């Protein structure tokens, strides 16, 4: 690229200054639109035309994160390799000022790569002091998940394909043997066969319906069953859902039916497990550019619509989802249960 970067300006309509949380800044370089978002705890992202190309997670604060990302934007525009100041440690895990969840242990299911919602959750839990167990789908996925598990310093990393008999039980048996208990579980997996997902709901085959419900809903019930005896002092169960469970979203199809069942399951589990101090939540992020979302036709149009209509005028990030999920695992949230928590910039309230 030979273009120069225009002056960075705060995005219109978003709060700036001491009272703000995430701040966003925009600039242009030729035909490219550049975006930087930064948080008070020193995490930030650099995007070009909506695609993330760099991030920092361990700067001392908002200003240092912005300075680092601004420098990397300049390097990108000049066609140079992007690098950070040597004084800043390179790490994917953000640095939290307070280890609010120190001493807690949990299982994260569903990390596929660094764009996964499960990875956003894992980063937040680890930053707040948790010890984590993680799973990967199969040997092909392991090469992507293993480096992330290493960043998490996870002592338990195991394969988990819910379609393989015994693998789910083996994970919980290992946790029981090495830890003896667990404080939280993040279930972030879903699946529908391509013909079921892309076809009409009214045309779905029995096999397609059962496969979708099995992975997307029943596995959460089964994991809750396995986690229950390990939550002797209470705990929190999380699963991931989407707005398409409540409203008809174009191209979401049979997955919307599965997510509706999943949200209902959350309420029943919350009622049944509440007396044991176990809380249950469905987390409903706005649309995110994850690998799973790539199977939904016209997904880019859905992203554009969400960004334009959400009151916050911003797309959610996996970090936004992670921090909110981690909060619900804190004792301060002990009387919040059975909820579907929307993390979507308010999109779900707009007609």
C-alpha positions as CSV (number, residue, x, y, z in Angstrom):
1,X,0.0,0.0,0.0
2,X,1.3,3.5,-0.8
3,X,-1.5,5.5,0.9
4,X,-1.2,7.5,4.0
5,X,-3.5,7.3,7.0
6,X,-5.9,10.1,7.7
7,X,-6.3,11.5,11.2
8,X,-7.8,9.1,13.7
9,X,-11.2,10.2,14.9
10,X,-13.5,8.8,17.6
11,X,-16.5,7.0,16.1
12,X,-19.6,9.1,16.1
13,X,-22.1,8.3,18.8
14,X,-19.8,6.3,21.1
15,X,-18.7,7.6,24.5
16,X,-15.2,8.8,24.9
17,X,-13.2,9.8,27.9
18,X,-13.0,8.5,31.5
19,X,-16.6,7.3,31.6
20,X,-16.3,5.1,28.5
21,X,-15.5,1.4,28.4
22,X,-14.6,0.3,24.9
23,X,-13.6,3.2,22.7
24,X,-13.5,3.0,18.9
25,X,-11.5,5.2,16.4
26,X,-11.6,5.3,12.6
27,X,-9.4,6.5,9.8
28,X,-9.0,5.9,6.1
29,X,-6.0,5.0,3.9
30,X,-6.9,5.2,0.3
31,X,-10.0,3.0,-0.2
32,X,-9.4,1.1,3.1
33,X,-11.3,1.9,6.3
34,X,-9.2,1.3,9.4
35,X,-10.7,0.8,12.9
36,X,-9.2,0.6,16.3
37,X,-11.0,-0.3,19.5
38,X,-9.4,-0.2,22.9
39,X,-10.4,-1.1,26.4
40,X,-9.4,0.5,29.8
41,X,-7.6,-2.7,30.7
42,X,-5.2,-2.5,27.8
43,X,-6.8,-4.7,25.1
44,X,-7.5,-3.6,21.6
45,X,-8.0,-4.6,18.0
46,X,-7.0,-3.2,14.6
47,X,-9.4,-3.9,11.7
48,X,-9.2,-3.2,8.0
49,X,-12.5,-3.1,6.2
50,X,-14.1,-4.9,9.1
51,X,-11.4,-7.7,9.2
52,X,-9.2,-8.0,12.3
53,X,-5.5,-8.0,11.3
54,X,-3.9,-7.3,14.7
55,X,-4.6,-7.1,18.4
56,X,-2.9,-6.4,21.7
57,X,-4.0,-7.8,25.0
58,X,-1.4,-6.7,27.6
59,X,-0.8,-3.0,27.2
60,X,-0.8,-1.0,30.5
61,X,-4.0,0.8,29.6
62,X,-6.1,2.3,26.8
63,X,-3.6,4.9,25.7
64,X,-0.7,2.4,25.3
65,X,-3.0,0.0,23.5
66,X,-4.0,2.7,21.0
67,X,-0.4,3.8,20.5
68,X,0.6,0.2,19.7
69,X,-2.2,-0.4,17.3
70,X,-1.7,3.0,15.6
71,X,1.9,2.1,15.0
72,X,0.9,-1.3,13.6
73,X,-1.6,0.4,11.3
74,X,1.1,2.6,9.9
75,X,3.3,-0.5,9.3
76,X,0.4,-2.2,7.5
77,X,-0.2,0.8,5.2
78,X,3.5,1.0,4.4
79,X,3.6,-2.7,3.6
80,X,6.0,-3.5,6.5
81,X,5.7,-6.4,8.9
82,X,3.7,-5.5,11.9
83,X,5.5,-5.5,15.2
84,X,5.1,-4.2,18.7
85,X,7.3,-2.2,20.9
86,X,9.8,-4.5,22.5
87,X,8.9,-3.3,26.0
88,X,5.4,-4.9,25.7
89,X,5.1,-8.6,26.3
90,X,3.4,-10.5,23.5
91,X,0.5,-12.6,24.9
92,X,-3.0,-13.4,23.9
93,X,-4.3,-13.3,27.5
94,X,-5.2,-9.8,28.8
95,X,-3.9,-8.5,32.0
96,X,-6.6,-7.9,34.6
97,X,-5.9,-5.5,37.5
98,X,-7.9,-7.7,39.9
99,X,-8.0,-11.5,39.8
100,X,-11.7,-11.6,40.6
101,X,-12.2,-15.3,39.9
102,X,-8.9,-16.5,41.4
103,X,-9.1,-20.1,42.7
104,X,-12.0,-21.1,40.4
105,X,-11.7,-23.9,37.9
106,X,-13.7,-24.5,34.8
107,X,-14.1,-26.4,31.5
108,X,-14.2,-24.6,28.2
109,X,-15.7,-26.6,25.3
110,X,-15.8,-25.3,21.8
111,X,-12.4,-23.5,21.1
112,X,-11.7,-24.0,17.4
113,X,-9.3,-21.1,16.8
114,X,-8.6,-17.6,18.0
115,X,-11.8,-16.3,16.5
116,X,-14.0,-18.6,18.6
117,X,-16.5,-17.3,21.1
118,X,-15.1,-20.0,23.4
119,X,-11.7,-18.5,23.1
120,X,-13.0,-15.1,24.0
121,X,-14.5,-16.6,27.2
122,X,-11.3,-18.6,28.0
123,X,-9.2,-15.4,27.8
124,X,-11.5,-13.6,30.1
125,X,-11.7,-16.4,32.7
126,X,-7.9,-16.9,32.6
127,X,-7.3,-13.1,33.0
128,X,-9.5,-13.1,36.1
129,X,-7.4,-15.9,37.6
130,X,-9.2,-19.1,36.7
131,X,-7.6,-22.4,36.0
132,X,-9.0,-23.9,32.9
133,X,-9.5,-27.2,31.1
134,X,-10.0,-27.1,27.4
135,X,-11.0,-29.5,24.6
136,X,-10.4,-29.8,20.9
137,X,-12.6,-31.5,18.3
138,X,-10.1,-33.9,16.7
139,X,-6.4,-34.2,15.6
140,X,-7.0,-31.8,12.7
141,X,-8.3,-29.1,15.1
142,X,-5.6,-29.8,17.7
143,X,-2.9,-27.9,15.8
144,X,-5.1,-24.7,16.1
145,X,-6.2,-25.3,19.7
146,X,-3.0,-26.5,21.3
147,X,-1.1,-23.1,21.1
148,X,-4.1,-21.4,22.6
149,X,-4.3,-24.0,25.4
150,X,-0.7,-23.3,26.1
151,X,-1.4,-19.6,26.4
152,X,-4.1,-20.5,28.9
153,X,-1.6,-22.7,30.8
154,X,-4.4,-25.3,30.8
155,X,-3.3,-28.5,32.7
156,X,-6.1,-30.5,31.1
157,X,-6.4,-30.5,27.3
158,X,-8.4,-33.4,25.8
159,X,-10.2,-34.4,22.5
160,X,-13.9,-34.0,22.6
161,X,-16.1,-35.0,19.6
162,X,-19.6,-35.3,21.1
163,X,-20.4,-37.8,18.3
164,X,-17.8,-40.2,19.6
165,X,-19.2,-42.4,22.4
166,X,-17.3,-42.0,25.7
167,X,-15.2,-38.9,24.9
168,X,-17.5,-36.6,26.9
169,X,-17.5,-38.8,29.9
170,X,-13.7,-39.2,29.7
171,X,-13.2,-35.4,30.0
172,X,-15.3,-35.2,33.1
173,X,-13.6,-38.3,34.6
174,X,-10.2,-36.7,34.1
175,X,-11.4,-33.5,35.8
176,X,-12.9,-35.5,38.7
177,X,-9.6,-37.3,39.1
178,X,-7.2,-34.3,38.9
179,X,-9.4,-31.5,40.4
180,X,-12.2,-33.2,42.2
181,X,-14.6,-30.4,41.5
182,X,-15.4,-27.7,39.0
183,X,-16.9,-24.2,39.3
184,X,-18.1,-23.5,35.8
185,X,-18.6,-24.9,32.4
186,X,-18.8,-23.1,29.0
187,X,-20.6,-25.1,26.3
188,X,-20.0,-23.4,23.0
189,X,-20.7,-25.9,20.3
190,X,-23.5,-26.3,17.8
191,X,-24.0,-28.2,14.5
192,X,-26.5,-28.7,11.7
193,X,-26.0,-30.7,8.6
194,X,-25.6,-28.4,5.6
195,X,-28.8,-29.5,3.9
196,X,-30.7,-29.0,7.2
197,X,-29.2,-25.6,7.8
198,X,-29.6,-24.2,4.3
199,X,-33.0,-25.8,3.6
200,X,-36.5,-24.8,4.8
201,X,-37.5,-25.8,8.3
202,X,-40.6,-27.5,6.9
203,X,-38.4,-29.7,4.7
204,X,-35.9,-30.8,7.3
205,X,-35.4,-34.6,7.4
206,X,-35.7,-36.6,10.6
207,X,-32.0,-37.3,10.5
208,X,-31.1,-33.7,10.0
209,X,-33.4,-32.6,12.8
210,X,-32.0,-35.2,15.2
211,X,-28.4,-34.4,14.4
212,X,-29.0,-30.6,14.9
213,X,-30.8,-31.1,18.3
214,X,-28.3,-33.7,19.5
215,X,-25.2,-31.6,19.1
216,X,-26.8,-28.1,19.7
217,X,-29.0,-28.9,22.6
218,X,-28.8,-32.4,24.1
219,X,-25.0,-32.2,24.6
220,X,-25.5,-29.3,27.0
221,X,-28.0,-31.3,29.0
222,X,-25.5,-34.2,29.1
223,X,-22.6,-31.9,30.2
224,X,-24.8,-30.4,32.9
225,X,-25.6,-33.9,34.1
226,X,-21.8,-34.8,34.3
227,X,-20.9,-31.5,35.8
228,X,-23.5,-31.5,38.6
229,X,-21.7,-33.9,41.0
230,X,-18.5,-31.9,40.5
231,X,-20.2,-28.7,41.5
232,X,-20.4,-29.5,45.2
233,X,-20.1,-25.9,46.3
234,X,-22.3,-24.6,43.5
235,X,-21.2,-23.3,40.1
236,X,-22.3,-21.9,36.8
237,X,-23.2,-23.5,33.5
238,X,-23.1,-21.5,30.3
239,X,-24.2,-22.2,26.8
240,X,-24.3,-20.1,23.6
241,X,-27.5,-19.1,21.8
242,X,-28.6,-16.5,19.3
243,X,-31.5,-14.1,18.6
244,X,-32.7,-16.4,15.8
245,X,-34.3,-18.5,18.6
246,X,-36.9,-15.8,19.3
247,X,-37.3,-14.2,15.9
248,X,-37.2,-15.5,12.3
249,X,-33.7,-14.6,11.0
250,X,-33.1,-15.2,7.3
251,X,-31.0,-18.3,6.6
252,X,-30.8,-19.3,10.3
253,X,-33.5,-21.9,9.7
254,X,-33.3,-25.2,11.8
255,X,-30.6,-23.7,14.1
256,X,-33.2,-21.2,15.3
257,X,-35.4,-24.2,16.4
258,X,-32.5,-25.8,18.2
259,X,-31.5,-22.6,20.0
260,X,-35.1,-22.1,21.1
261,X,-35.0,-25.6,22.7
262,X,-31.7,-24.8,24.2
263,X,-32.9,-21.6,25.9
264,X,-35.9,-23.6,27.3
265,X,-33.5,-26.2,28.6
266,X,-31.6,-23.5,30.4
267,X,-34.7,-22.4,32.3
268,X,-35.5,-26.0,33.3
269,X,-31.9,-26.7,34.4
270,X,-31.8,-23.5,36.4
271,X,-35.0,-24.5,38.2
272,X,-33.7,-28.1,38.9
273,X,-30.1,-27.2,39.9
274,X,-30.8,-23.9,41.7
275,X,-31.3,-25.5,45.1
276,X,-27.7,-26.9,44.8
277,X,-26.3,-23.4,44.1
278,X,-25.8,-24.1,40.4
279,X,-26.7,-21.3,38.1
280,X,-27.5,-21.7,34.4
281,X,-27.3,-19.1,31.6
282,X,-27.7,-18.8,27.9
283,X,-25.4,-16.2,26.4
284,X,-26.8,-14.6,23.2
285,X,-24.1,-12.6,21.3
286,X,-24.8,-10.5,18.3
287,X,-23.6,-11.9,15.0
288,X,-19.8,-12.7,15.0
289,X,-17.5,-13.7,12.2
290,X,-16.7,-17.1,13.6
291,X,-15.9,-20.3,11.7
292,X,-19.4,-21.6,12.6
293,X,-21.0,-18.5,11.1
294,X,-19.3,-19.1,7.8
295,X,-21.9,-21.8,7.0
296,X,-24.8,-19.3,7.1
297,X,-25.5,-17.8,3.6
298,X,-25.4,-14.0,3.3
299,X,-23.7,-13.6,6.7
300,X,-21.9,-10.4,5.7
301,X,-25.3,-8.8,5.1
302,X,-26.4,-9.9,8.6
303,X,-23.3,-8.3,10.1
304,X,-23.9,-5.0,8.3
305,X,-27.6,-5.0,9.4
306,X,-26.6,-5.6,13.0
307,X,-24.0,-2.8,13.0
308,X,-26.4,-0.3,11.4
309,X,-29.4,-1.1,13.7
310,X,-27.9,-1.8,17.1
311,X,-28.2,1.2,19.5
312,X,-24.5,1.0,20.2
313,X,-23.8,1.1,16.4
314,X,-21.1,-1.6,16.9
315,X,-20.6,-5.3,16.4
316,X,-19.9,-7.4,19.4
317,X,-16.4,-9.0,19.8
318,X,-15.5,-12.3,21.4
319,X,-13.8,-10.3,24.2
320,X,-17.1,-8.5,24.9
321,X,-18.8,-11.9,25.2
322,X,-16.0,-13.3,27.4
323,X,-15.9,-10.5,30.0
324,X,-19.7,-10.6,30.4
325,X,-19.8,-14.4,30.7
326,X,-17.0,-14.3,33.3
327,X,-18.9,-11.7,35.4
328,X,-21.8,-14.2,35.7
329,X,-19.5,-16.8,37.2
330,X,-18.6,-14.3,40.0
331,X,-20.2,-14.7,43.4
332,X,-21.7,-11.2,42.9
333,X,-24.0,-12.7,40.3
334,X,-25.1,-15.6,42.6
335,X,-28.8,-14.6,42.4
336,X,-28.9,-14.3,38.6
337,X,-29.9,-17.6,36.9
338,X,-32.0,-19.0,34.1
339,X,-31.3,-15.9,32.0
340,X,-30.7,-15.4,28.3
341,X,-28.2,-12.6,28.3
342,X,-28.0,-10.6,25.1
343,X,-24.6,-9.1,24.3
344,X,-25.4,-7.4,21.0
345,X,-25.2,-3.7,21.5
346,X,-29.0,-3.7,22.1
347,X,-29.8,-5.0,18.6
348,X,-32.5,-7.4,20.0
349,X,-34.6,-4.5,21.3
350,X,-35.0,-2.9,17.8
351,X,-37.8,-3.8,15.4
